[in-house]
């Protein structure tokens, strides 16, 4: 839920001793390819922490803040680069302690990241003010293959209950996956198709939790069975929640029920591995809002996806390894509710059939005059058929998207403390559909005209990061990017009412490529008693595509546009140059050792200002946020209190209202230990409780179209437990 986020991931804490499942040693031959060994400078992020923190008097235990990935974000292990930017990461233990129904809610409070919080079952990540088609959502390297990029009311069929890690990827690594990901990538990973042969035998975990705010409960079972070089993975999960409570009452129409299951088999060979899996997800979630609650608006979603993944290590030649990913999906959802006569039924249907494939070669390290060069070259392709019916047929007709791309990602270590990471991508995209031409925004008697249309684009993107290792284990980085993306099918071909979002949308079939030039400065320290991360960025968009509220109201048909009693807000897709500039900061300081544990003080801050050329405000931008907290941890216990103040968003877009600020107070307590009874099939457990929005404050999300109608959940307490075997 929108109010149940977790704090920004810090760089690193000293080593810990934590009760964990039985270890999973890597076999002599693993599925990953490692570059040829070379000495690392003492100041790199992977260097050992100073002795003062590397060997604390008492091992420190369950961490709410496991370290971020220090390799280049979004790269295969064949590129062992110093990190060029922060990777906001929610680890498995964080997901267990504070589960959410949608990926976006998991990262809601992270600096630089928030979510749309449109409904408990529909909340997409928002990265530095960018959302929708600008943020790719993926699982194990394959896109989510849904229609969440077409509307905030559409959920993402990736449940955090089945995830081992969720991270936000920015910088050069995004170009491995998509030119659309100008904002970044929200990536979930799990063990359905492992890269390394796990421990022999049967092992896994059982998760469960319950919450007071919505009388919700959820649970998951994840099992791996390993015999010789074959791995069988199965998992199943489910959740249910009623309408959630808000200060002074209940937010109507916020129920959710979701479940899913998957099965996969992976075979390891002497020179690699190959795996294939199938997964199924279904959900029924309600849409909050005044009109939606009256009509009992809800969405019934179902998706079946087949994915494959593998690696073949090459012996000799110019390349070390060949890797591949494939995915094919059948997705459908029905938007249901009461019609104008009071009959309940399906009002709109979206069908998405999508396929994706990616392959890449990791080349051997190349000695150049400037230093050693490592990296990958790759290609990917995708096909998408989007169909709609009922009222959705009035929003967008059938459309087809085909794309193909080539890319490269390289690292040059040209001095002991200097690295250059660069990526480039060239993509071809063709989007076909039905284009509508409206004579005016307000109906004057003339009907719109339509015709079949097909647009082709060639987005070309480059990204480079210069990284310097400084004294005191500090890393500085300078990232420069030029990225381009093609408009999406809804931006081009929208032409009618969308009941679930309460909007009447008008696309523009003449939209051009969106281009972004960006520069970012970063400074971070990932080891020692004081760990911090600071970033400042400037992004200039040429032809920024956005939905502009026109101030008009419409009914379900164009001939009602201009009617002051219309139930839909009219929005148009248009382009203007825009500038985004912002800063993010996170800090942790270990201040004392107390009762065998460590006391840590944390702080965070993020700010974003986004304006169009001429000074008008970009709509639906997150507010400035300032926060901090205190935690204590030892080998078993974790206690933490965190407070975030979101300032009022007083710079709304045209025809938008300002959003008041709010205070979010959260506390958690958990205990992790081994199960030492040899007769027990279980090896360890974690139990705990979390209290969120403890001040029971009114929380409105400035990013949401429904912020004036919908509050996020009020005070809640959640209990959770996990058993590992």
Secondary structure, DSSP 4 states (H G I P E B T S, - for coil): -TT---PPPPS----B----SSP-PPPSS-SS--PPP-PPPTTSTTSPPPHHHHT-SS-B---SSPPPP-SPTT--TT--PPPSS--EEEEHHHHHHT--SSHHHHTTTSTTEEE--SBTTB--EEETTB-GGGEEEEETTEE--SSGGG-TTSPPS--GGG-SEEEEE-SGGGGGT-SS-SSEEEEEE-STT-SS---SEEEEEEEEEEESSS--EEEEEEEEEEETTEEEEEEEEEEEE-PPEETTEE-SS--EEEEEEEEEEEEEETTEEEEEEEEEEEEEEE--SHHHHHHT-EEEEEEEEEEEEEEEE--SSSEEEEEEEEEEEEEEEEEEEE-TTS-EEEEEEEEEEEEEEEEEEEEEEEE-SSSEEEEEEEEEEEEEEEEEEEHHHHH---EEEEEEEEEEEEEEEEETTEEEEEEEEEEEEEEEEEEEE-S-SS--SPPPEEEEEEEEE--EEEEEEEEEEETTTEEEEEEEEEEEEPPPHHHHH-EEEETTTTEEEE--TT---EEEEEEEEEEEE-SSSEEEEEEEEEEEEEEEEEEEEEEEEE-SSGGGTT-TT-SEEEEEEEEEEEEEEEEEEEEEEEEEEETTEEEEEEEEEEEEEEEETTSPBPSSPPPPEEEEEEEEE-SSEEEEEEEEEEPPB----TT---B--EEEEEEEEEEEEE---TT-S--EEEEEEEEESTT------TT-TTTTT-PPP-SEEEEEEEEE-
